[in-house]
Amino acid sequence: MTYKEIAIKILEDSDIPLSTKEIWQKACEKEYDKELEETFRKENPDFKISQTPDASLGAKIYIDIKYNTNNSTFIKVGRGKFFLREKEHILNNSIENNIEEEIEEKEKTEISINTNIKNIKVKEEDLHIPLSKYLHTMKIYSKTINANSTTTQQKGKMKWGTPDIVGVTFRENINENILELFNNINLPTVEIYAYELKLQITLSNLIEYYFQAVSNSSWANEAWLVAMEIDVNDAELIEEIKRLNQSFGVGVIYLNYTSPEDSEIIISAKKRNYLDIDTMNKLTQNNQFNDFIKNVNKVINPDHKSKNDIVSNFINTNIFNNIN
């Protein structure tokens, strides 16, 4: 028995959506965990279930949803709950709508916490400028993307596909012949980045947050998950971050809210040179993302002005995030 088969069996017996933790608890009650070990030990006699099996199970569900889209075995209902697509019809519409309304309300006010630094109350939206300042130290120019700028028909579909911040960096002061060579052999002279921002990453929310960032990874050269609070001394959390990075390549940044230049990269994103043009095309249904791409093209193909002048003008007029 595999993680996916376990999830299917438990959800087949459930009349309501369940979280990955709830699915795993019920699986252990039925001793499916022992069947899982037997399955994997046939290939690897030393196999042991991870210390966070609900996270491993969750990863399989998220991957199935991510790569099968409308044909996935599973559907996501509310925040961190899952159900079988074939049983979707039994969900009471009013209950589902109430769940979605609660989520939207949470995300509007979400999540005001007290930081350990000067006991400042911070919301996710407050992290945009500190991150933009940090990126600017690496000559990455950023732009906040509001998911509500997506066309009405696509808002639900594109919810996870829309990053909080997009970034771009341009190769500067490169010999014209080298630039021509890069173009001839299809190597990028411009790189695009996607950033998902969260206040706090813990072992309990890592999988959900990580796979939000994964959904950005196909169209960006690098995808990053950024948080203001990460317990770097939690060995289990760091180990799980490394495991996910090995499989999916999303990097993690520990954002220093009060001193952005002192932010730390917990693990680097894996770079991809070839971007998913179909996904990027869908993202242009968000007006802000579409404008960002237009402006990147203006920098790449400057009309009389230098690239630096255009970028400076974009920052001063808030076309790119103004860090001042």
Residue frames relative to the residue before (quaternion, step in Angstrom):
aa qw qx qy qz dx dy dz
M 1.0000 0.0000 0.0000 0.0000 0.00 0.00 0.00
T 0.2667 -0.7681 0.5664 0.1344 3.58 -0.96 0.90
Y 0.6903 -0.4437 0.3554 0.4476 3.56 -1.33 0.12
K 0.6574 0.5145 -0.3142 0.4522 3.58 0.92 -0.88
E 0.6592 0.5079 -0.3113 0.4590 3.58 0.94 -0.87
I 0.6112 0.5443 -0.3403 0.4629 3.57 1.09 -0.72
A 0.6614 0.5120 -0.3080 0.4533 3.57 0.88 -0.97
I 0.6509 0.5171 -0.3181 0.4558 3.58 0.95 -0.88
K 0.6722 0.5126 -0.3053 0.4383 3.60 0.86 -0.96
I 0.6752 0.4889 -0.2987 0.4646 3.58 0.92 -0.92
L 0.6982 0.4674 -0.2809 0.4639 3.60 0.90 -0.87
E 0.5638 0.5800 -0.3865 0.4432 3.58 1.18 -0.44
D 0.7270 0.4228 -0.2273 0.4910 3.58 1.09 -0.75
S 0.6508 0.5250 -0.3109 0.4520 3.58 1.27 -0.09
D 0.3311 -0.7440 0.5485 0.1897 3.56 -1.08 0.77
I 0.7418 0.3112 -0.1950 0.5612 3.56 1.30 -0.07
P 0.5913 -0.5534 0.4337 0.3950 3.60 -1.18 0.43
L 0.1651 -0.7935 0.5819 0.0673 3.57 -1.13 0.70
S 0.4721 -0.6249 0.5323 0.3213 3.55 -1.25 0.43
T 0.6479 -0.5139 0.3705 0.4228 3.60 -1.20 0.31
K 0.6170 0.5388 -0.3496 0.4547 3.59 1.07 -0.67
E 0.6582 0.5029 -0.3003 0.4729 3.59 0.98 -0.86
I 0.6270 0.5335 -0.3348 0.4583 3.57 1.02 -0.82
W 0.6905 0.4826 -0.2907 0.4536 3.57 0.87 -0.95
Q 0.6185 0.5458 -0.3460 0.4470 3.60 1.00 -0.77
K 0.6793 0.4760 -0.2852 0.4803 3.57 0.93 -0.92
A 0.6137 0.5526 -0.3422 0.4482 3.57 1.11 -0.70
C 0.6550 0.5062 -0.3089 0.4683 3.58 1.00 -0.82
E 0.6051 0.5577 -0.3471 0.4498 3.57 1.09 -0.73
K 0.7253 0.3961 -0.2214 0.5177 3.58 1.10 -0.73
E 0.4361 -0.7310 0.4123 0.3248 3.56 1.40 0.08
Y 0.2697 0.7629 -0.5324 0.2485 3.57 1.08 0.72
D 0.5513 0.6117 -0.3961 0.4062 3.59 1.18 -0.49
K 0.6451 0.5122 -0.3218 0.4667 3.59 1.05 -0.72
E 0.6393 0.5130 -0.3214 0.4742 3.57 1.06 -0.75
L 0.6024 0.5552 -0.3433 0.4593 3.58 1.12 -0.71
E 0.6598 0.5077 -0.3055 0.4621 3.58 0.90 -0.94
E 0.6416 0.5311 -0.3228 0.4496 3.58 0.95 -0.86
T 0.6421 0.5379 -0.3187 0.4436 3.58 0.97 -0.89
F 0.7456 0.4221 -0.2340 0.4595 3.57 0.77 -1.06
R 0.6317 0.5449 -0.3450 0.4302 3.61 1.11 -0.54
K 0.5172 0.6147 -0.4219 0.4202 3.58 1.25 -0.22
E 0.7287 0.3774 -0.2141 0.5298 3.57 1.14 -0.71
N 0.7980 0.0963 -0.0236 0.5945 3.56 1.09 -0.73
P 0.3301 -0.7919 0.4801 0.1828 3.62 -0.16 1.27
D 0.6988 0.4658 -0.2653 0.4736 3.61 1.18 -0.55
F 0.3679 0.7643 -0.4733 0.2379 3.58 1.26 0.09
K 0.0016 0.7643 -0.6448 0.0097 3.54 -1.09 0.86
I 0.5178 -0.6203 0.4835 0.3367 3.58 -1.05 0.73
S 0.5305 -0.6547 0.4381 0.3131 3.57 -0.92 0.92
Q 0.6156 -0.5538 0.4118 0.3805 3.56 -1.29 0.32
T 0.7468 0.2687 -0.1821 0.5804 3.60 1.26 -0.31
P 0.0563 -0.8577 0.5103 0.0300 3.61 0.58 1.11
D 0.6126 0.5456 -0.3626 0.4423 3.60 1.08 -0.64
A 0.6188 0.5277 -0.3383 0.4735 3.60 1.16 -0.60
S 0.6430 0.5117 -0.3203 0.4713 3.58 1.00 -0.81
L 0.6416 0.5089 -0.3120 0.4817 3.57 1.02 -0.85
G 0.6464 0.5319 -0.3099 0.4508 3.57 0.98 -0.89
A 0.6198 0.5513 -0.3441 0.4399 3.56 1.02 -0.79
K 0.6511 0.5144 -0.3184 0.4582 3.60 0.97 -0.83
I 0.6517 0.5052 -0.3190 0.4673 3.59 1.01 -0.79
Y 0.6682 0.5047 -0.3040 0.4543 3.58 0.87 -0.95
I 0.6405 0.5208 -0.3245 0.4617 3.58 0.99 -0.83
D 0.6427 0.5249 -0.3207 0.4567 3.58 0.96 -0.86
I 0.6663 0.4848 -0.2950 0.4837 3.60 0.97 -0.85
K 0.6597 0.5379 -0.3075 0.4254 3.57 0.93 -0.96
Y 0.8134 0.3281 -0.1496 0.4564 3.58 0.70 -1.08
N 0.7179 0.4010 -0.2669 0.5025 3.60 1.21 -0.19
T 0.2508 -0.8249 0.4778 0.1684 3.56 1.38 -0.09
N 0.8612 -0.0201 0.0336 0.5067 3.61 -0.57 -1.15
N 0.6936 0.4549 -0.2800 0.4833 3.60 1.25 -0.19
S 0.3698 0.7518 -0.4789 0.2622 3.57 1.26 0.17
T 0.5565 -0.5927 0.4709 0.3424 3.54 -1.19 0.61
F 0.7747 0.3357 -0.1399 0.5174 3.54 1.12 -0.78
I 0.1508 -0.7327 0.6459 0.1526 3.53 -1.36 0.28
K 0.3841 -0.6947 0.5557 0.2473 3.55 -1.17 0.60
V 0.0570 -0.7983 0.5995 -0.0093 3.57 -0.77 1.06
G 0.8248 0.0222 -0.0462 0.5631 3.56 -0.48 1.17
R 0.7151 -0.4516 0.3292 0.4199 3.55 -1.25 -0.37
G 0.8659 -0.0253 -0.0193 0.4992 3.57 -0.41 1.24
K 0.5884 0.5439 -0.3854 0.4577 3.62 1.20 0.42
F 0.1427 -0.8049 0.5741 0.0465 3.57 -1.08 0.74
F 0.0618 -0.7690 0.6361 0.0140 3.53 -1.26 0.59
L 0.5486 -0.5909 0.4645 0.3662 3.59 -1.25 0.27
R 0.5324 -0.6425 0.4475 0.3217 3.56 -0.93 0.89
E 0.6617 0.5291 -0.3175 0.4260 3.59 0.96 -0.81
K 0.7102 0.4113 -0.2544 0.5115 3.61 1.25 -0.34
E 0.3276 0.7884 -0.4753 0.2127 3.55 1.29 0.13
H 0.6287 0.5837 -0.3346 0.3900 3.56 1.06 -0.79
I 0.6660 0.5135 -0.3268 0.4312 3.62 1.10 -0.47
L 0.4949 0.6398 -0.4436 0.3859 3.56 1.24 -0.11
N 0.4042 -0.6953 0.5387 0.2510 3.55 -0.91 0.90
N 0.4858 -0.7062 0.4320 0.2803 3.59 -0.62 1.13
S 0.6619 0.5164 -0.3247 0.4357 3.54 0.93 -0.83
I 0.6328 0.5175 -0.3283 0.4732 3.57 1.06 -0.78
E 0.6558 0.5168 -0.3112 0.4539 3.57 0.94 -0.93
N 0.6577 0.5078 -0.3122 0.4605 3.57 0.95 -0.85
N 0.6384 0.5253 -0.3318 0.4542 3.58 1.01 -0.79
I 0.6169 0.5419 -0.3377 0.4602 3.55 1.07 -0.81
E 0.6866 0.4904 -0.2894 0.4520 3.57 0.85 -1.01
E 0.6369 0.5256 -0.3327 0.4555 3.59 1.03 -0.76
E 0.6415 0.5203 -0.3208 0.4635 3.56 1.04 -0.80
I 0.6316 0.5314 -0.3280 0.4595 3.56 1.04 -0.80
E 0.6743 0.5005 -0.3021 0.4512 3.56 0.83 -1.01
E 0.6511 0.5119 -0.3209 0.4594 3.58 0.98 -0.81
K 0.6289 0.5313 -0.3281 0.4631 3.55 1.06 -0.83
E 0.7008 0.4860 -0.2792 0.4412 3.54 0.89 -0.95
K 0.6070 0.5482 -0.3615 0.4476 3.59 1.15 -0.50
T 0.7744 0.3329 -0.1714 0.5100 3.57 0.92 -0.90
E 0.4832 0.7427 -0.3697 0.2798 3.48 1.42 -0.50
I 0.8295 -0.4356 -0.3369 -0.0932 1.60 -1.84 1.62
S 0.2516 -0.8001 0.5223 0.1542 3.56 -0.34 1.10
I 0.0703 0.8048 -0.5839 0.0795 3.58 -0.53 1.16
N 0.4598 -0.6499 0.5211 0.3078 3.53 -1.25 0.34
T 0.3050 -0.7506 0.5546 0.1896 3.56 -0.69 1.05
N 0.5713 -0.5869 0.4462 0.3606 3.52 -1.28 0.30
I 0.6445 0.5051 -0.3148 0.4800 3.56 1.28 -0.24
K 0.8550 -0.1269 0.0429 0.5010 3.56 -0.48 1.22
N 0.4641 -0.7200 0.4256 0.2916 3.58 1.21 0.43
I 0.2629 0.7754 -0.5239 0.2351 3.57 1.01 0.88
K 0.3397 -0.7184 0.5641 0.2243 3.56 -1.01 0.80
V 0.0280 -0.8281 0.5564 -0.0619 3.56 -0.65 1.15
K 0.1850 -0.7453 0.6278 0.1271 3.55 -1.18 0.67
E 0.6946 -0.4848 0.3193 0.4249 3.57 -1.22 0.41
E 0.6476 0.5395 -0.3289 0.4259 3.58 0.94 -0.83
D 0.6166 0.5624 -0.3414 0.4324 3.59 1.22 -0.47
L 0.6100 0.5899 -0.3448 0.4013 3.59 1.24 -0.31
H 0.5106 0.6954 -0.4083 0.2984 3.59 1.21 -0.39
I 0.7019 0.4550 -0.2882 0.4661 3.60 0.81 -0.90
P 0.6390 0.5056 -0.3530 0.4599 3.67 0.86 -0.75
L 0.6562 0.4872 -0.3272 0.4743 3.60 0.94 -0.79
S 0.6411 0.5266 -0.3275 0.4521 3.59 0.96 -0.84
K 0.6295 0.5245 -0.3306 0.4683 3.59 1.07 -0.72
Y 0.6481 0.5111 -0.3148 0.4686 3.56 0.97 -0.86
L 0.6660 0.5028 -0.3048 0.4590 3.59 0.89 -0.91
H 0.6195 0.5693 -0.3409 0.4193 3.57 1.04 -0.79
T 0.5993 0.5625 -0.3664 0.4361 3.62 1.12 -0.59
M 0.7186 0.3812 -0.2318 0.5335 3.59 1.25 -0.42
K 0.4791 -0.6908 0.4023 0.3626 3.57 1.36 0.33
I 0.4177 0.6310 -0.5163 0.4010 3.53 0.99 0.96
Y 0.2015 -0.7939 0.5674 0.0847 3.57 -0.64 1.16
S 0.1887 -0.8463 0.4975 0.0253 3.55 -0.67 1.14
K 0.0988 -0.7671 0.6308 0.0627 3.52 -1.35 0.35
T 0.3851 -0.7078 0.5483 0.2237 3.57 -0.88 0.99
I 0.1553 -0.7832 0.5983 0.0677 3.57 -0.94 0.93
N 0.2220 -0.7728 0.5849 0.1068 3.55 -0.72 1.11
A 0.4463 -0.7138 0.4715 0.2629 3.59 -0.66 1.12
N 0.6224 0.5648 -0.3420 0.4203 3.60 1.14 -0.56
S 0.5714 0.5802 -0.3853 0.4340 3.58 1.28 -0.08
T 0.5024 0.6288 -0.4238 0.4154 3.57 1.33 0.01
T 0.5947 -0.5718 0.4177 0.3807 3.57 -1.08 0.69
T 0.6524 -0.5717 0.3359 0.3671 3.57 -1.04 0.85
Q 0.6725 0.5201 -0.3078 0.4271 3.59 0.89 -0.91
Q 0.7540 0.4180 -0.2040 0.4638 3.57 1.09 -0.71
K 0.4122 0.7537 -0.4593 0.2262 3.63 1.20 -0.23
G 0.6957 0.4710 -0.2843 0.4619 3.58 0.81 -0.95
K 0.6781 0.5077 -0.2906 0.4449 3.56 0.94 -0.95
M 0.7705 0.3887 -0.1890 0.4686 3.56 0.97 -0.87
K 0.3277 0.7933 -0.4792 0.1837 3.58 1.28 0.02
W 0.7545 0.3559 -0.2115 0.5092 3.57 0.82 -0.97
G 0.6366 0.5572 -0.3376 0.4127 3.59 1.13 -0.42
T 0.6517 0.5090 -0.3162 0.4650 3.57 1.24 -0.28
P 0.3079 -0.7686 0.5274 0.1908 3.62 -0.54 1.07
D 0.5767 -0.5608 0.4530 0.3843 3.58 -1.27 0.28
I 0.7913 0.0281 0.0275 0.6102 3.55 1.00 -0.90
V 0.1595 -0.7367 0.6446 0.1282 3.56 -1.13 0.69
G 0.1218 -0.7959 0.5904 0.0570 3.55 -1.13 0.60
V 0.0980 -0.7793 0.6164 0.0554 3.53 -1.26 0.43
T 0.0610 -0.7682 0.6341 0.0639 3.55 -1.15 0.62
F 0.2279 -0.7747 0.5808 0.1025 3.55 -1.05 0.82
R 0.4278 -0.6708 0.5355 0.2833 3.56 -0.97 0.83
E 0.1206 -0.8247 0.5522 0.0171 3.56 -0.67 1.14
N 0.8449 0.1965 -0.1428 0.4765 3.54 -1.32 0.46
I 0.4057 0.6889 -0.4925 0.3439 3.56 0.94 0.93
N 0.5803 -0.6018 0.4331 0.3369 3.54 -1.01 0.88
E 0.5639 -0.6385 0.4092 0.3270 3.60 -0.90 0.94
N 0.6411 0.5308 -0.3279 0.4470 3.59 1.03 -0.76
I 0.6349 0.5154 -0.3224 0.4768 3.57 1.09 -0.74
L 0.6337 0.5269 -0.3258 0.4633 3.57 1.00 -0.83
E 0.6466 0.5139 -0.3146 0.4678 3.56 1.00 -0.86
L 0.6296 0.5308 -0.3284 0.4625 3.58 1.02 -0.82
F 0.6406 0.5260 -0.3243 0.4558 3.60 0.92 -0.90
N 0.6605 0.5030 -0.3053 0.4664 3.57 0.96 -0.86
N 0.6733 0.5146 -0.2981 0.4392 3.59 0.97 -0.85
I 0.7626 0.3230 -0.1965 0.5248 3.59 1.06 -0.66
N 0.5051 -0.7180 0.3751 0.2977 3.54 1.30 0.52
L 0.3999 0.6588 -0.5309 0.3524 3.58 0.89 0.93
P 0.4965 -0.6992 0.4221 0.2938 3.61 -0.90 0.84
T 0.2006 -0.7342 0.6324 0.1443 3.54 -1.16 0.69
V 0.6999 0.3024 -0.2238 0.6071 3.55 1.38 0.04
E 0.1055 -0.7953 0.5939 0.0613 3.58 -1.00 0.78
I 0.2390 -0.7701 0.5839 0.0947 3.55 -1.03 0.94
Y 0.1234 -0.8058 0.5786 0.0269 3.56 -0.96 0.93
A 0.1762 -0.7593 0.6163 0.1118 3.56 -1.23 0.58
Y 0.0962 -0.8108 0.5774 0.0046 3.56 -0.92 0.99
E 0.1462 -0.7519 0.6393 0.0679 3.55 -0.95 1.01
L 0.1797 -0.8237 0.5338 0.0652 3.59 -0.61 1.13
K 0.0184 0.7719 -0.6345 0.0350 3.54 -1.07 0.89
L 0.5426 -0.6143 0.4571 0.3455 3.55 -1.17 0.54
Q 0.8257 -0.0081 0.0878 0.5572 3.54 0.81 -1.00
I 0.1630 -0.7580 0.6233 0.1019 3.57 -1.03 0.84
T 0.0135 0.7705 -0.6359 0.0433 3.53 -0.88 1.06
L 0.6866 -0.4667 0.3443 0.4384 3.56 -1.27 0.16
S 0.6724 0.5248 -0.3004 0.4269 3.59 1.05 -0.72
N 0.7751 0.3197 -0.1980 0.5078 3.63 1.07 -0.56
L 0.4101 0.7599 -0.4445 0.2384 3.59 1.27 -0.19
I 0.6712 0.5144 -0.3173 0.4293 3.59 0.78 -1.00
E 0.6774 0.4893 -0.3073 0.4553 3.59 0.80 -0.96
Y 0.6937 0.4732 -0.2839 0.4628 3.58 0.82 -0.97
Y 0.6407 0.5446 -0.3313 0.4279 3.57 0.95 -0.89
F 0.7260 0.4431 -0.2611 0.4565 3.57 0.88 -0.91
Q 0.5060 0.5677 -0.4397 0.4779 3.56 1.26 -0.09
A 0.6721 0.4790 -0.2879 0.4857 3.57 1.00 -0.83
V 0.6004 0.5642 -0.3575 0.4398 3.60 1.05 -0.73
S 0.6339 0.5537 -0.3385 0.4207 3.58 1.00 -0.77
N 0.6602 0.4821 -0.3085 0.4864 3.58 1.27 -0.27
S 0.5646 0.6970 -0.3548 0.2637 3.54 1.20 -0.47
S 0.6342 0.5748 -0.3558 0.3752 3.61 1.04 -0.57
W 0.7505 0.3883 -0.2190 0.4879 3.60 1.05 -0.65
A 0.6966 0.4465 -0.2732 0.4907 3.61 1.22 -0.19
N 0.5524 -0.5852 0.4676 0.3657 3.56 -1.18 0.54
E 0.7845 0.0018 -0.0014 0.6201 3.56 1.13 -0.69
A 0.1473 -0.7639 0.6216 0.0916 3.57 -1.11 0.76
W 0.0954 -0.8198 0.5645 -0.0103 3.55 -0.94 0.98
L 0.2178 -0.7068 0.6557 0.1519 3.52 -1.25 0.66
V 0.0930 -0.8185 0.5668 -0.0148 3.56 -0.71 1.15
A 0.0637 0.8003 -0.5939 0.0522 3.59 -0.92 0.88
M 0.4874 -0.6693 0.4875 0.2771 3.53 -1.19 0.67
E 0.7896 0.1834 -0.1021 0.5766 3.57 1.14 -0.60
I 0.1390 0.7415 -0.6404 0.1438 3.54 -0.72 1.20
D 0.3293 -0.7430 0.5442 0.2082 3.57 -0.73 0.99
V 0.2008 -0.8269 0.5170 0.0924 3.56 0.02 1.32
N 0.6346 0.5230 -0.3316 0.4625 3.59 1.27 -0.22
D 0.5416 0.5847 -0.4065 0.4468 3.57 1.32 -0.01
A 0.3042 -0.8031 0.4852 0.1645 3.57 -0.06 1.32
E 0.6449 0.5320 -0.3249 0.4421 3.58 1.00 -0.79
L 0.6430 0.5194 -0.3100 0.4697 3.58 1.03 -0.84
I 0.6796 0.4878 -0.2896 0.4650 3.59 0.84 -0.97
E 0.6377 0.5261 -0.3268 0.4581 3.58 1.01 -0.78
E 0.6586 0.4973 -0.3074 0.4738 3.59 1.01 -0.82
I 0.6045 0.5392 -0.3472 0.4726 3.61 1.07 -0.71
K 0.6650 0.5010 -0.3015 0.4646 3.59 0.92 -0.90
R 0.6479 0.5227 -0.3228 0.4503 3.58 0.97 -0.84
L 0.6682 0.4913 -0.2968 0.4734 3.57 0.92 -0.89
N 0.6383 0.5309 -0.3242 0.4535 3.57 1.00 -0.81
Q 0.6247 0.5478 -0.3335 0.4455 3.57 1.02 -0.81
S 0.7280 0.4345 -0.2329 0.4765 3.58 1.01 -0.83
F 0.8439 0.2227 -0.0610 0.4843 3.57 0.86 -0.95
G 0.4728 -0.7655 0.3691 0.2330 3.59 1.27 -0.05
V 0.4886 0.6488 -0.4567 0.3631 3.62 1.20 0.04
G 0.3365 -0.7489 0.5400 0.1850 3.57 -0.92 0.95
V 0.2623 -0.7587 0.5771 0.1500 3.56 -1.26 0.39
I 0.1266 -0.7881 0.6015 0.0324 3.56 -0.91 1.03
Y 0.2590 -0.7232 0.6236 0.1451 3.54 -1.00 0.95
L 0.1970 -0.8357 0.5079 0.0700 3.56 -0.15 1.35
N 0.2640 -0.7375 0.6042 0.1459 3.55 -0.84 1.05
Y 0.3514 -0.7968 0.4519 0.1936 3.57 -0.20 1.32
T 0.7592 0.3895 -0.2144 0.4753 3.60 0.85 -0.93
S 0.7769 0.1524 -0.1010 0.6024 3.60 1.18 -0.49
P 0.1941 -0.8505 0.4753 0.1144 3.60 0.45 1.22
E 0.6296 0.5573 -0.3449 0.4171 3.59 1.05 -0.73
D 0.6767 0.4712 -0.2864 0.4879 3.59 1.26 -0.34
S 0.3428 0.7436 -0.5002 0.2817 3.57 1.24 0.30
E 0.2786 -0.7845 0.5399 0.1240 3.56 -1.14 0.64
I 0.3511 -0.6798 0.5975 0.2400 3.52 -1.18 0.64
I 0.3152 -0.7562 0.5455 0.1768 3.58 -0.55 1.19
I 0.7601 -0.1403 0.1004 0.6265 3.56 1.04 -0.86
S 0.4725 -0.7199 0.4406 0.2538 3.57 -0.85 0.96
A 0.4954 -0.6279 0.5110 0.3149 3.54 -1.20 0.61
K 0.4168 -0.6669 0.5497 0.2817 3.55 -1.16 0.60
K 0.3793 -0.7582 0.4948 0.1908 3.53 -0.80 1.05
R 0.1062 -0.7540 0.6430 0.0816 3.55 -1.11 0.75
N 0.3603 -0.7597 0.5089 0.1843 3.56 -0.95 0.92
Y 0.7586 0.3239 -0.1855 0.5340 3.57 1.12 -0.55
L 0.2548 -0.8156 0.5128 0.0838 3.54 -0.66 1.19
D 0.5084 -0.6340 0.4985 0.3019 3.54 -1.23 0.62
I 0.2655 -0.8151 0.4965 0.1363 3.57 -0.08 1.32
D 0.6232 0.5501 -0.3527 0.4296 3.62 1.04 -0.65
T 0.6666 0.4831 -0.3033 0.4799 3.58 0.95 -0.85
M 0.6405 0.5188 -0.3270 0.4623 3.56 0.97 -0.83
N 0.6261 0.5383 -0.3311 0.4567 3.57 1.04 -0.77
K 0.6392 0.5120 -0.3250 0.4729 3.60 1.02 -0.77
L 0.6472 0.5423 -0.3183 0.4310 3.56 1.01 -0.81
T 0.5913 0.5816 -0.3759 0.4132 3.59 1.14 -0.50
Q 0.5032 0.6167 -0.4396 0.4161 3.58 1.27 0.02
N 0.5859 0.4686 -0.3697 0.5481 3.54 1.36 -0.05
N 0.4561 -0.7352 0.4297 0.2584 3.57 -0.51 1.20
Q 0.6600 0.5109 -0.3186 0.4493 3.59 0.97 -0.80
F 0.6452 0.4985 -0.3242 0.4797 3.58 1.00 -0.76
N 0.6349 0.5360 -0.3232 0.4528 3.57 0.98 -0.85
D 0.6594 0.4960 -0.3010 0.4780 3.59 0.98 -0.86
F 0.6079 0.5565 -0.3487 0.4463 3.58 1.06 -0.75
I 0.6685 0.4922 -0.3013 0.4692 3.59 0.89 -0.92
K 0.6139 0.5473 -0.3398 0.4563 3.59 1.00 -0.81
N 0.7122 0.4653 -0.2607 0.4563 3.57 0.86 -0.98
V 0.5780 0.5499 -0.3745 0.4725 3.58 1.14 -0.55
N 0.6515 0.5163 -0.3079 0.4628 3.58 0.99 -0.84
K 0.6211 0.5400 -0.3433 0.4526 3.60 1.08 -0.66
V 0.6546 0.4889 -0.3152 0.4828 3.57 1.09 -0.68
I 0.6495 0.5263 -0.3178 0.4476 3.58 0.99 -0.85
N 0.7859 0.1852 -0.0873 0.5835 3.56 1.01 -0.83
P 0.0672 -0.8512 0.5197 0.0288 3.59 0.46 1.19
D 0.2948 -0.7383 0.5834 0.1659 3.53 -1.10 0.78
H 0.8355 -0.1088 -0.0115 0.5385 3.56 -0.14 1.39
K 0.7263 0.4210 -0.2609 0.4767 3.64 0.78 -0.93
S 0.5276 -0.6044 0.4830 0.3508 3.57 -1.27 0.38
K 0.6472 -0.5183 0.3844 0.4058 3.56 -1.23 0.42
N 0.6546 0.5326 -0.3147 0.4345 3.58 0.93 -0.92
D 0.6451 0.5194 -0.3202 0.4600 3.58 1.00 -0.80
I 0.6546 0.5105 -0.3140 0.4608 3.57 0.97 -0.87
V 0.6584 0.5068 -0.3094 0.4626 3.59 0.92 -0.93
S 0.6469 0.5208 -0.3180 0.4573 3.60 0.94 -0.89
N 0.6515 0.5082 -0.3087 0.4711 3.55 1.00 -0.84
F 0.6352 0.5306 -0.3252 0.4574 3.60 1.01 -0.82
I 0.6605 0.4968 -0.3065 0.4722 3.59 1.00 -0.83
N 0.6810 0.5049 -0.2894 0.4444 3.58 0.89 -0.94
T 0.7414 0.3700 -0.2119 0.5182 3.59 1.12 -0.62
N 0.5097 -0.6983 0.3786 0.3306 3.59 1.33 0.35
I 0.3391 0.7021 -0.5406 0.3161 3.57 1.13 0.57
F 0.6875 0.1949 -0.1654 0.6797 3.53 1.27 -0.63
N 0.6427 -0.5292 0.3666 0.4153 3.62 -1.14 0.50
N 0.2952 -0.7426 0.5804 0.1564 3.54 -0.88 1.04
I 0.2629 -0.8163 0.5005 0.1190 3.57 -0.53 1.20
N 0.5680 0.6172 -0.3802 0.3897 3.60 1.26 -0.07
